[in-house]
């Protein structure tokens, strides 16, 4: 009941701001606040994008490859966040918003196609498609929105994407480390813009009421992007097994991969994953909590992408020597997921369960001992750590009554 009251009160507050804006494209409080089929349709592009990202990183398992993968992931993630926030603030049943989301889908597919060779011959295609999606979105909203402040909000975002376009294009025309440095600068500008509420000369900053705050919708979108990441992990598992065939060692690696996927899902959904909407509704600053939550999801998705890479490695090479880079990926994927999951838990409950940091430390401690173990044994060790955390979660849930969200003040 308390959650329903908070959600209703939040809707009323948003409704008053929307009514005062007088713009017909905005979501209304009386409309369904859940994610739509249009948004799920858009998400299909990101199964492909995450698969392409895994493919790009597995071709270069070195520090340079990790840096490049980080830049590419942040770019893909930025497109997804911006689209999720557009459908949070604006009515996805409106033809203009639907066309905007579909255009973003097409642009995202081009970005994904160019992604594996973005630091090679396809750099200009990648950067151009990324900028077309983001700047095109801002331009359409500036034209379509009627209310002055909403136009200014879209204009602020357009200003910042225009600013970051300089290092994006300059990087695409450069090569090697210069491209990486310029693109990191560009993506830093894109993320700093939101963190600072898009301050722009003559336009000021975006007001809080214009930021995404619809609890039920945001929670559902965050859950869906994590499921999309798990879907990519399952896709990689199936395709890799199809390529190797059913032998005793590859079949065992397949079972370990499925167990790991299931444990990632179980740990994610336990309490915090199921109470995201309630936490956003209960927060004093819903937009701030929404931003904290999406950062945690970025880290968790990055962990799942690493786990997908490790799954491909272990199924293709279950036995034999395990190079240090493989150990880093096999143990690092679950560790990165747990770091993100700890941040997610803190956003919802203002505390972190001890088994999360303990799990990260155990995975780190296992690395030296795994230097002489075959890849499948390293994967089994990582899965065992995740299983221990899932068991601890279940035992703790049986001992204590259900916990209500208490996001940080």
C-alpha positions in Angstrom: 0.0 0.0 0.0 2.8 2.4 0.8 4.4 1.9 -2.6 1.0 2.5 -4.3 0.6 5.7 -2.4 4.2 6.9 -3.2 3.7 6.0 -6.9 0.4 7.8 -7.0 1.8 10.9 -5.2 4.8 10.9 -7.6 2.4 10.7 -10.6 0.4 13.6 -9.2 3.6 15.7 -8.9 4.7 14.8 -12.4 1.2 15.4 -13.6 1.2 18.9 -12.3 4.5 19.7 -14.0 3.2 18.1 -17.2 -0.1 20.0 -17.1 1.8 23.2 -16.6 4.0 22.4 -19.6 1.0 22.0 -21.9 2.8 19.6 -24.3 0.7 16.7 -25.7 3.8 14.5 -26.2 4.4 14.0 -22.5 3.3 10.9 -20.6 0.2 11.6 -18.5 -0.2 10.2 -14.9 -3.4 8.4 -15.9 -1.7 6.5 -18.7 -0.1 3.0 -18.1 3.4 3.5 -16.8 4.8 0.1 -17.9 7.3 -0.5 -20.7 5.7 -1.0 -24.1 6.1 -3.5 -26.9 7.8 -0.7 -28.9 10.6 -0.5 -26.3 11.0 -4.3 -26.3 11.3 -4.1 -30.1 14.0 -1.5 -29.7 15.9 -3.7 -27.3 16.3 -6.4 -29.9 19.0 -4.3 -31.5 21.0 -4.6 -28.2 21.1 -8.4 -28.2 23.0 -8.0 -31.5 25.1 -5.0 -30.2 26.2 -6.9 -27.0 27.0 -9.9 -29.1 29.2 -7.7 -31.4 30.9 -6.2 -28.4 31.8 -9.7 -27.1 33.1 -10.6 -30.5 35.2 -7.5 -30.6 36.8 -8.0 -27.2 37.5 -11.7 -27.7 39.6 -10.8 -30.7 41.9 -8.6 -28.5 42.1 -9.9 -25.0 44.7 -7.3 -23.9 44.6 -4.0 -22.0 44.2 -2.1 -25.3 41.3 -4.4 -26.2 39.6 -3.8 -22.8 40.0 -0.1 -23.2 38.4 -0.1 -26.7 35.6 -2.4 -25.5 34.9 0.1 -22.6 34.6 3.0 -25.0 32.3 1.0 -27.3 30.1 -0.3 -24.4 29.7 3.3 -23.1 28.6 4.5 -26.5 26.1 1.7 -27.0 24.9 2.2 -23.4 24.4 5.9 -24.0 22.1 5.3 -26.9 20.0 2.8 -24.8 19.8 5.2 -21.8 18.7 8.2 -23.9 16.0 6.2 -25.6 14.7 4.7 -22.3 14.5 8.2 -20.8 12.7 9.5 -23.9 10.0 6.9 -23.5 9.9 7.6 -19.8 9.1 11.3 -20.2 7.1 11.1 -23.5 4.1 9.1 -24.6 5.3 6.1 -26.6 1.9 5.9 -28.3 2.4 9.2 -30.1 3.5 8.7 -33.7 6.4 11.1 -33.4 7.9 9.2 -30.4 7.3 5.9 -32.2 9.1 7.1 -35.3 11.9 8.4 -33.1 12.4 5.1 -31.3 12.3 3.1 -34.6 14.8 5.5 -36.1 17.0 4.9 -33.0 16.7 1.2 -33.6 17.9 1.5 -37.2 20.8 3.7 -36.1 21.7 1.3 -33.3 21.9 -1.5 -35.7 24.3 0.4 -37.9 26.4 1.2 -34.8 26.3 -2.5 -33.9 27.4 -3.6 -37.3 30.3 -1.3 -37.3 31.3 -2.0 -33.7 33.8 -4.9 -34.1 35.9 -2.8 -36.5 35.2 0.6 -35.0 38.8 1.0 -34.1 39.7 -0.1 -37.7 38.2 0.7 -41.0 34.6 1.3 -39.7 35.5 4.2 -37.3 33.7 6.9 -39.3 30.6 4.7 -39.8 30.5 4.0 -36.1 30.9 7.6 -35.0 28.6 8.9 -37.7 25.8 6.5 -36.8 26.2 7.3 -33.0 26.0 11.0 -33.6 23.1 10.6 -36.1 21.0 8.8 -33.5 21.7 11.2 -30.6 21.7 14.5 -32.6 18.7 13.4 -34.7 16.8 12.7 -31.5 17.5 16.1 -30.1 16.6 17.9 -33.4 13.3 16.0 -33.7 12.3 16.9 -30.2 13.3 20.6 -30.6 11.0 20.7 -33.7 8.1 18.6 -32.3 7.8 19.9 -28.7 5.7 23.0 -28.1 6.5 24.0 -24.6 9.4 26.5 -24.2 11.1 24.7 -21.4 10.9 21.3 -23.0 12.3 22.7 -26.2 15.2 24.2 -24.1 15.7 20.8 -22.5 16.1 19.1 -26.0 18.2 22.0 -27.1 20.6 21.6 -24.2 21.1 17.9 -25.1 21.6 18.9 -28.8 24.2 21.4 -27.7 26.2 18.9 -25.8 26.1 16.2 -28.5 27.2 18.9 -31.0 30.1 19.6 -28.6 31.1 16.0 -28.3 30.8 15.5 -32.1 34.1 17.3 -32.6 36.2 14.6 -30.8 34.0 11.8 -32.2 34.6 12.8 -35.8 38.3 13.8 -35.1 38.8 10.4 -33.6 37.2 8.6 -36.5 39.6 10.4 -38.8 42.6 9.5 -36.6 44.2 6.1 -35.9 45.5 4.0 -33.0 45.8 5.5 -29.6 44.8 9.0 -30.9 41.4 7.6 -31.8 41.0 6.0 -28.4 41.9 9.1 -26.6 39.6 11.4 -28.6 36.7 9.0 -28.3 37.2 8.6 -24.6 37.1 12.4 -24.4 33.9 12.4 -26.5 32.1 9.8 -24.3 33.2 11.6 -21.2 31.5 14.7 -22.5 28.3 12.8 -23.2 28.1 11.3 -19.7 29.2 14.5 -18.0 26.4 16.4 -19.7 23.7 14.3 -18.0 25.5 14.3 -14.7 25.5 18.2 -14.8 21.9 18.4 -16.1 23.0 19.6 -19.5 24.1 23.1 -18.7 24.3 25.2 -21.9 25.1 28.9 -22.6 21.9 30.9 -22.6 19.7 27.9 -21.8 20.6 27.1 -18.2 20.3 23.6 -16.7 17.5 21.0 -17.1 15.0 21.3 -14.3 14.4 18.2 -12.1 10.8 17.8 -13.2 12.1 17.2 -16.8 14.3 14.3 -15.7 13.1 10.7 -15.9 11.3 9.7 -12.7 8.4 7.3 -13.5 9.3 4.5 -11.1 7.4 1.6 -12.6 8.6 2.3 -16.1 12.3 2.9 -15.2 12.4 -0.2 -13.0 11.0 -2.4 -15.8 13.4 -1.0 -18.4 16.4 -1.6 -16.1 15.3 -5.2 -15.6 14.7 -5.7 -19.3 18.2 -4.5 -20.3 19.7 -6.9 -17.8 17.6 -9.7 -19.2 18.8 -8.7 -22.7 22.4 -9.1 -21.5 21.6 -12.5 -20.1 19.9 -13.3 -23.5 23.1 -12.5 -25.2 25.0 -14.8 -22.8 22.6 -17.6 -23.6 22.9 -16.9 -27.3 26.7 -17.1 -27.1 26.5 -20.4 -25.1 24.2 -22.1 -27.7 26.1 -20.9 -30.7 29.5 -21.9 -29.3 28.2 -25.4 -28.4 26.8 -25.8 -31.8 30.2 -25.1 -33.3 32.1 -27.5 -31.0 29.5 -30.4 -30.8 28.5 -32.6 -27.9 31.6 -34.1 -26.4 32.0 -34.9 -22.7 34.2 -31.9 -22.0 32.2 -29.4 -24.0 28.9 -30.7 -22.6 30.3 -30.2 -19.1 31.4 -26.6 -20.0 27.9 -26.0 -21.3 26.3 -27.1 -18.0 28.6 -24.8 -16.1 27.7 -21.9 -18.4 24.0 -22.5 -17.9 24.5 -22.7 -14.1 26.4 -19.4 -14.2 23.7 -17.7 -16.2 21.0 -18.9 -13.8 23.0 -17.8 -10.8 23.5 -14.3 -12.2 19.8 -14.0 -12.8 19.0 -15.3 -9.3 21.4 -13.0 -7.5 20.2 -10.0 -9.6 16.5 -10.5 -8.9 16.9 -11.2 -5.1 15.2 -8.4 -3.2 16.8 -5.4 -4.8 16.1 -6.5 -8.3 12.4 -7.0 -7.5 12.1 -3.7 -5.5 13.6 -1.2 -7.9 10.3 0.6 -8.6 9.4 0.9 -4.9 12.9 2.3 -4.2 12.6 5.0 -7.0 9.2 5.9 -5.7 10.4 6.2 -2.1 13.5 8.2 -2.9 13.7 11.9 -2.0 15.4 12.5 -5.3 13.9 10.0 -7.8 16.0 11.2 -10.7 19.2 10.9 -8.7 18.3 7.3 -7.6 17.4 6.5 -11.2 20.9 7.6 -12.3 22.6 5.7 -9.6 20.7 2.6 -10.5 21.5 2.8 -14.2 25.2 3.2 -13.4 25.0 0.0 -11.3 23.3 -1.8 -14.2 26.0 -0.7 -16.6 28.6 -2.4 -14.4 26.5 -5.5 -14.1 25.9 -5.7 -17.9 29.7 -5.3 -18.4 30.2 -8.3 -16.1 27.7 -10.3 -18.1 29.4 -9.4 -21.4 32.8 -10.6 -19.9 31.0 -13.8 -18.7 29.7 -14.4 -22.3 33.3 -14.1 -23.6 34.5 -16.5 -20.9 31.7 -18.9 -21.8 32.9 -19.0 -25.4 36.5 -19.6 -24.3 35.6 -22.4 -21.9 33.3 -24.3 -24.3 35.8 -24.1 -27.1 38.9 -24.8 -24.9 37.7 -26.6 -21.8 41.0 -28.4 -21.2 44.6 -27.5 -21.3 46.5 -24.5 -20.1 44.7 -21.3 -19.1 46.5 -18.1 -20.1 46.4 -15.3 -17.5 44.1 -13.2 -19.8 41.6 -16.0 -19.9 41.7 -16.3 -16.1 41.1 -12.5 -15.8 38.0 -12.8 -18.1 36.6 -16.0 -16.5 36.9 -14.7 -12.9 36.5 -11.0 -13.8 33.0 -11.3 -15.3 31.4 -12.5 -12.1 33.5 -10.1 -10.0 32.4 -7.1 -12.1 28.8 -8.3 -11.9 29.0 -8.5 -8.1 30.6 -5.0 -7.9 27.6 -3.6 -9.9 25.2 -5.7 -7.8 26.6 -4.2 -4.6 26.1 -0.7 -6.0 22.5 -1.6 -7.0 21.8 -3.0 -3.5 23.2 0.2 -1.9 20.9 2.3 -4.1 17.9 0.4 -3.0 18.6 -0.4 0.6 21.5 2.1 1.6 23.6 -0.9 2.6 25.5 -3.8 1.0 25.4 -7.5 2.0 28.7 -8.8 3.1 28.7 -11.7 0.7 29.0 -9.3 -2.3 32.5 -7.8 -1.4 33.5 -11.2 0.0 32.7 -12.8 -3.3 34.8 -10.3 -5.2 37.7 -10.9 -2.9 37.5 -14.6 -3.2 37.4 -14.4 -7.0 40.5 -12.2 -6.9 42.3 -14.6 -4.5 41.5 -17.5 -6.8 43.3 -16.0 -9.7 46.9 -17.0 -8.8 45.8 -20.6 -7.9 44.1 -21.0 -11.3 47.3 -20.5 -13.4 47.8 -24.3 -13.7 44.1 -25.3 -13.9 42.2 -25.9 -17.1 39.7 -23.3 -18.2 36.7 -25.5 -17.1 38.0 -25.7 -13.6 38.4 -21.9 -13.5 34.8 -21.6 -14.6 33.6 -24.1 -12.0 35.4 -22.1 -9.3 33.7 -18.9 -10.4 30.3 -20.6 -10.5 30.9 -22.0 -7.0 31.5 -18.5 -5.7 28.2 -17.3 -7.3 26.4 -20.4 -5.9 27.7 -19.6 -2.4 26.3 -16.0 -2.7 22.9 -17.2 -3.9 22.7 -19.7 -1.1 23.6 -17.0 1.5 20.9 -14.8 0.0 18.3 -17.5 0.4 19.4 -18.4 3.9 19.3 -14.7 4.9 15.8 -14.3 3.4 14.5 -17.2 5.4 15.8 -15.7 8.7 14.6 -12.2 8.2 11.2 -10.7 7.2 10.9 -9.1 3.8 12.8 -5.8 3.7 11.4 -2.6 2.5 13.5 -0.3 0.2 15.3 2.5 2.1 17.3 4.4 -0.5 20.0 6.8 0.7 18.8 10.2 1.7 
